[in-house]
Amino acid sequence: MLLRPLTFHSPRTTIEAAKLQATLGEARILAGGTFLLNSLKLMKRKGSKTPSHVISLRKIEELKGVAIKEDKLIIRAMTIINDLFDSPLLKDNTAILRTVCKNISTNPIRNMATVGGNLTCRYTWTEMGCVMVALEANMHFIDQDGKEEIVQAEDFFKNAAKSDKILSHVSIPIDKSATTVYRRVKKSANVDIPLLAVCIQTHLQNKKFTRTRVTVNNATAFAQRDRKLEDYLNTQSSHVKLGTDALDHLDTEIYDKRSDDYKKHMFRISIKNAIQEIVEKTK
Ligand SMILES: Cc1cc2nc3c(=O)[nH]c(=O)nc-3n(C[C@H](O)[C@H](O)[C@H](O)COP(=O)(O)OP(=O)(O)OC[C@H]3O[C@@H](n4cnc5c(N)ncnc54)[C@H](O)[C@@H]3O)c2cc1C
């Protein structure tokens, strides 16, 4: 299906893109296009009004690539999911991103979709958000005057992933002492989108869990932390039954609200197995 006529803007710098976004009014940002192009076609099919301007970020070189700056991993917004997967810079706690990338949808989608698009497209079920919250990432936005706003990923998703600025990059503290695990369950065999995702990052001190973050994507709300489970785990030492015992300490509001029995069950299996993986690592 063809799109309705629109004006295509192709700025070369982030500030130029931010200025266009601030001045054009009804404009949409184009990154990899996997979300936006579908949604524009859907709007047309439904007979809804479609935006008359699209601002492509594809020619903005400063928005591409992965780097290390001081003690942080920098992932620029226009980094393609498959390029992040291939990056040799994913090490220590950030190595978990390789597992996340390889599980996202199919290869054609992973070859187009960007990290920035995954974080900002406002689908509640996209996976990067959950992991960025667990990794204590910051998100960096640029406004039309080139001013940077830094928002913790946790706060961004608490605020329903809303922003009217351009995401330039995320920065993740590189943490050699962290243990990080990830579980996700796919929704259907055909179109692979996640039913749920769980990411746990902890710091084991003499087998004791400390500074634990449990982040959950239940696919119906944006990524959030299970602080009740975190508090419980932070009183515990690693032991064989910990995965099972932890299930009595879930904030059930997160897992059970709007979940059917299968999803509730899969949450418990995923959390139990994620904790068991950490326990195994302490042996
Ligand atoms: C068939 C299919 C299966 C999928 N399966 C999965 C899956 O298993 N797991 C998963 O996590 N995701 C999945 N996705 C979602 C996919 O990862 C997203 O569509 C993708 O991440 C969006 O990225 P994009 O670069 O294509 O964004 P685009 O479609 O180009 O942009 C979408 C919107 O994001 C915002 N945006 C993008 N970049 C920026 C920026 N730098 N600054 C500000 N705003 C910006 C804009 O509002 C823009 O309109 C799937 C998608 C499809 C179509």
The ligand as a Gaussian input file, in Angstrom:
#p B3LYP/6-31G(d) Opt

LIG

0 1
 C        7.269000      -7.874000      12.613000
 C        7.918000      -7.145000      13.765000
 C        8.413000      -7.897000      14.821000
 C        9.026000      -7.250000      15.902000
 N        9.528000      -7.999000      16.939000
 C       10.161000      -7.389000      17.960000
 C       10.741000      -8.137000      19.026000
 O       10.700000      -9.358000      19.048000
 N       11.320000      -7.448000      20.034000
 C       11.385000      -6.081000      20.052000
 O       11.926000      -5.505000      20.986000
 N       10.860000      -5.362000      19.048000
 C       10.272000      -5.980000      18.013000
 N        9.748000      -5.236000      16.993000
 C        9.765000      -3.784000      17.115000
 C       10.946000      -3.241000      16.426000
 O       12.089000      -3.531000      17.203000
 C       10.639000      -1.770000      16.349000
 O        9.730000      -1.649000      15.270000
 C       11.843000      -0.992000      16.110000
 O       12.724000      -1.121000      17.178000
 C       11.560000       0.450000      15.865000
 O       12.784000       0.918000      15.415000
 P       12.937000       1.664000      14.043000
 O       14.357000       2.109000      13.999000
 O       12.471000       0.827000      12.912000
 O       11.966000       2.905000      14.308000
 P       11.050000       3.704000      13.288000
 O        9.929000       2.871000      12.841000
 O       11.857000       4.341000      12.219000
 O       10.562000       4.883000      14.251000
 C        9.513000       4.686000      15.138000
 C        9.340000       5.909000      16.019000
 O       10.327000       5.912000      17.051000
 C       10.652000       7.257000      17.379000
 N       12.097000       7.454000      17.132000
 C       12.932000       6.644000      16.478000
 N       14.208000       7.071000      16.593000
 C       14.167000       8.198000      17.358000
 C       15.142000       9.095000      17.867000
 N       16.461000       8.920000      17.644000
 N       14.727000      10.141000      18.608000
 C       13.423000      10.325000      18.879000
 N       12.440000       9.506000      18.447000
 C       12.805000       8.457000      17.680000
 C        9.805000       8.145000      16.509000
 O        8.632000       8.464000      17.202000
 C        9.521000       7.241000      15.337000
 O        8.382000       7.636000      14.627000
 C        9.138000      -5.840000      15.908000
 C        8.639000      -5.086000      14.836000
 C        8.046000      -5.732000      13.765000
 C        7.551000      -4.889000      12.627000

